[in-house]
């Protein structure tokens, strides 16, 4: 039962951080008047699809992100040529549906040969019907039907490219921005659930224990208060405790801990860590906590955002400098595995981890890597400086190549993740 719960919580975490990102794009695109054709979670084949208003909401097979498809970003409507026979459904003299095939199966339509057509600027259509030319206006929300697929037309003022650089940049930046907002809210919630360190602590508690290390072998437990080591009172001096352990590698130490009001005496021998040359027992200490006030919650949430952002960029720096190998990287499978493990530790830890993932997603998407939001913002910045857009075909090619490279990297790290699981 716990495993099923952890799986559901893992799915929920991914769904929330991806959905809030795409919702940011969606909301500010709609606010700018851009026609949003699809709001998708995942990539690949559709698992679920429903249309509401102008937008189709889809859930796709590969849970590696999502996208918001805006009008004008991709070739999306089949060209209608002069002389082509089409069928139209009218509301008065206004075209609401334009049929390109299977005309004999359509009812209540007017058939004719196209003389002129403009579905972007003037929204006009003229048809030759039995030797006479009939003009029609086209509804701005008219549907074009071909090969069983309905596509709403997109007048120029509803297309992404027609909007100002500022509005387009906001629609792109809004995805990462929503991830930052979500991360801040979740860090604040975590702080409200767990509290903040007291100003002058007089106790050191065990916050985490690493399996297989001396502390675990000595049966220390999370929540134990460390009262003394080798007869030296610890009090609230974490640094002094760490220094004492570090200088006692391979030397037995007498510990006194307090568990549920009872003193327990243990003997623990720190292991020598070759990298640092210090003794380690495999614990993560924690401080005494108290409830956080309203303004304190904002302060500590902001500090958590700042510190985690620094850590994320340190990781990027190490990756660029080659201090990581491909085997050290984790993809969706590894992230899901870690998320499931954290979910078993309690809702507070899961909230904190979700905040970290949301912050990471927002930062990663702002990197100037082709196909990511950061790259698109770079193109918009260049357009703003030069006063005219870069050739859309060249920009699309850059994003396509970037997307293909990201997918190859994703496949590689996912393959490593699966091998890691198989090998245990």
N, C-alpha and C positions, 0 to 999 in steps of 0.2 A: 504493500500500500504506500509506503514511504517513497519507493522508487517511482511509482506512478505520479505521486504528488510532485516529486522533484522534476520529473520530465515535463509536467504541465507548467510548473513555475519557470522552467528554462525556456519553454516555448513562449510563455507570456512575456518574459524579459526581452527576448528578441523582437517580438511583435510590438511591444511598447516603444522601444528605442527607434526602430525603423519607422513605425507609423507616425510618431511625433515629428521625425525628420521630414518625411514626405508631406505630412500635413502642413508644415511650414511653407514648403514650395507651393502646395495647393492653395492655401489661404491667400497668400500674397499675390499669386498669379490671378486668382479670381478677383481679388480686390483691384488689381490693375486693369481688369476687363478682358483678360486673356481667356480664351476658350480652353478648358482643360478636358482633354479627350479621355484620359485614363489615369486612375490612381491605383498603382499596383504595388503589392507587397510580394517580393520574390521575383525571380526571373524564370524564363522557360515556359513550358506548357501551362495553360490555365487549369487550375483545379476548381475554382469557383468564380463566378462572374455575375454581377447584377448591375443594371443601369439605373441611375437615379438622376433626374434632371438631364443635364448635358454630359455628365461624366459617367464612365463605366468603372466600377470598382472591382478589382480582380485580385485573387489570391493565386500565386503561381508556385510551381513545383520546387524550384531551387531557392532555399531560404538564405540568400546571400545578399540581401539588400532590398531595394525597391526603386520605383521611379514614378514620376509624374510626367505624362506626355502632354505637352502643350501644342496647340495649333500653330503651324508654321515652322516647327522644328524639324520635321521629317516630311518626305513626300507622302501624301496621305490621301489624295483624291485622284481618281482616274481622269485623265484629260478627256474632255468632250470636244470632238472635232466638228468643224463645219461640214455639213452634209450627212452627219450621223443621224440616224433615226432614233428618237428617244420617246419616252412616255412621261407625261407630267400629270400630277394630281393637283387640282386647283382649289383654292378657297377664294371664290370670286374670280379675280383676275391675277391673283398672287399664287405663284408656284410654291407648294409646301413639300412636295416630293418629286424627285427626278429619277426615273427608272432608265437604266442603260441596257438591260437584257431581259429576256423572258417576257417580252411585251405582250405576247398572245395570252399569257396567263394572268395579266393584270386587269382588274376591273375598275370602272369609273376613272379612266385616264384619258387624256388627250394625246394622240400620237402625231408626231410631225418630224420634219427634217430640220435640223439646226441650221439657222442662218447666221446668227450672232449669239454669243454667250459671254457673260461677265459675272463671275461668282465672287469677285473680290472687291471691286470698287463700286460700280453702278448697280449691281445686282439686277441685271436685265437679261432677258432671253427672248429671242424671236424665232418662231417656228414657221415653216412653210407647210400648210395643211390644205390638201386638195387644191393646190395652185395659189392659195392666198397666204400672205405673210401676216402672222399674228404676233403682236408684241405682248410680253408678260413681264411683270416684276417678280423678283424672287424673294421669298421670305428670308430674313437674315439667319433664321434657324432651320432653313429647309434641309431635308435629308436627301442624300444621294444614295441610291440602292443599286448595287452591282454584285453579282456572284453571291447573293444571299447575305450581303453585308451592308449595314446601314452606316453612313458616315455623314455627320453634320457638316455643312459647309462652314467655312471660316472666312467671313469678310475681313478685309485688310485690317480694320481697327480691332479685330478680335485675335490677331496673330501676335505671337511673341515678338517677332522682329519689328513690329510697327510701334512698339512702346518706347518710351524714353530710356536712355541708358540707366538712369537711376531706378526706374520701376523694374527693369529687367534684372538689374543687379540685386535689388531687394528680393525679388522672387527666387533668385539663386541662393543668396546668403541666408534666407529665412530658414532653410533646412538645418544647417549647422547651428544657427541661432537658437532654434527650438531645442536642439540637443543640449546646448549650454544652459538654457532655462530649466530644462528637465533635470539636468545634473545638479544644479543649485538647489532646486526644490527637494530632490531626493537626499542630498547631503544635509539639508536643514531638517528633514524628517528623521534621518538617522540620528542626528544630534539630539532631537527631541526624545527619541526612543532610548538612547543610551546615556545621555548626559554629557557633561564636560568635566575635565579634571578640577579637583579642588585646588585652591591657591597654595596651601601649605600642607601637602599630604604627609601623613604619618604612617602610611602602610604601602607596601608593594604587593600587588596581587598578580597571580599567574593568569595571563590572558589567552595564551595558546601554548600547546605542547606538540613538538615534532615527534611523530612516531619513530620508534627504533633508536632514539637518542637516549642518553643517560637519564634525563628527567622522566621520560616515559617508562623506562625500565625500573625506576625507583618508585613507580606508582604515584607520582605527583599528579594532581588533578587541576583542571581549569577552575579558577576561583579560590584556590588555596592562597592564604596570606603567608608571605615569607617573613618569619619573625626574626630569625638569626641564622648566621652561617659561621661555623667554627667559633661559636660563642660571641660573635660580633653582632650586635643588634642592627638590623637593616633599616627599620623605621620607614621613611619615605625616600631614602637615598638610592635611587635606581642606579645612578652612575657608579656609586661606591660598590654596589653589589656586583655590577658587571666587571669592574676592575678586579674585585676579589676573585671572581670565578676565572677571569682571564689569566690571572697569575698563578692559577693552581692546576694547570693541565696535568692530567694523569695522577693527581694527588687526591686521595679520598677526603671528602669534606662532610662535616656533620651539619645537617640542616635541621631546623625546627620550623615547622609550618603549622598554621592554625586552620583547621577544617571543621566547620559547623560548631565552633566554640571550643573544640578540643585540640590540644597540642599534640603533634605527631613528630617523632624523631626519625630522620632518615639519613642514610649515608649515600652520597652521590659523588662519582668521580668524573670530573670534566674531561672531555675528549680534546685532544690537540687538533686544532684546525690549521692545516698546513699553510693555507693562503695568508692567514693573518698571524700565525704563530701564537695564538691565544687559546685558552681553554673555553670550551662551549658545552652547555648541558642540554640545549635544545628547547628553550622556553622563550616566550615573548611576554615580557612583563606588561602590566597595565596599571593605571593609576586609579586612585579613589575618584569616584565620579559623583557629581551632583546634578540636579535638574538645571537645564539651561534656561535663562531668561529670554524674553522676546528678542531684544537687540543682540544678545549674546549668540543666539541661534544664527542670525545673519552674519555676525562676525566670524564665527567658527566655520560656517558653510563657505564663506568667501575664502578663508584660509585653506580649507580643504581643496577648493577649486584651484587656488594658486599653487599649492604644493603638488597636487596631482598633475597639473599642467607642466610644471617643471620636470617631474619624473617622466612624463610622456615624451617631452622633447629630449631628455637625456637618452631615452631609449632610441629615438630616431637618430641621435648623434652617434650612438654606438653602432647602429645598423649601417649608417653611411660610412663610418670608419672601418667597417669590416670586423667589428668585435663580436658580431653574431654570425652564425652559419645558418644555412637554410633549415637545418635540423632543429635549430633553436626556436624557429618561428612556429606559431600556431595559427591554424585557420578556423573556420566555423566549427569543425568537429571538436577541436581542442577547447575552444571557447565554450562550447556547449557542455563539454565534460567538466570544466572548471566551474561553470555556472551551476551545474547539478550538484557538485560537491559543496559549494557555498550555500546552496539552498537548504542542504541538510543541517547547516549550522544555525539556522534561524532566520526569521524575517528581517531582523535588523541588519545582519551581515549581507543578506541578499539585496536589500535596498542600497547599501553602500556600494556593492559591486555593480549594481545596475547604474548608479550614478557615474562610476568610473567608466563603464562601457559607453554610456551616453556622451560623456565628455570626450572620450577617445574618438568616437565616431564623428563628433563635430569637428575636432581638430584635424583628424585624418582627411576629412572631406574638403577642408580648406587648403590642403597642400596643393601647390601648382603642378599637379600630375594630370596629364591628359585624361579626359573622361570624368574627372572629379569636379566638384563645384568650384574649387580653387582655380582650376585651369580656365573654367568658363568665365570666372570673374576677371582673370588676367586678360582674356580676349576683350571683355567689355571695357576694362580699363584702357587698353590700347585704342579701342574705338573712341572712347571719350576724349583721349588726348589728340588723336589725329583727325577727329571730326567726321569720320566715315568708317563703316564696318569693314572688317577683314572679309575676304571672299568666303561666303558660307560653305562652299564646297571644300576649300582648304581646311577650314575650321572643323568641319564634319569629319574629314579624313584624319586629322590629328586626334580627335576624340575617339574615333573608331579604333585607331591603332592603340591608343592608350587603354581602351576598354579591353581589347584583345589581350594585351600584355598583362593586365590585372587579372583577367580570367585564367591565363596560363599560370600566373603566380598562385592564384587561389587553388587551382587543380594540384599544383606541386605541394603546397603546404597541407592540403586536405589528404593527399596521398601519404605524406609523412605522418599525419595525425592517425590515419587508419592503421599504418604499419606499427605505430607506437602502441595503439590499443591491442593489436594482434599479438605483439611481443610482450605485452603486459608491462 
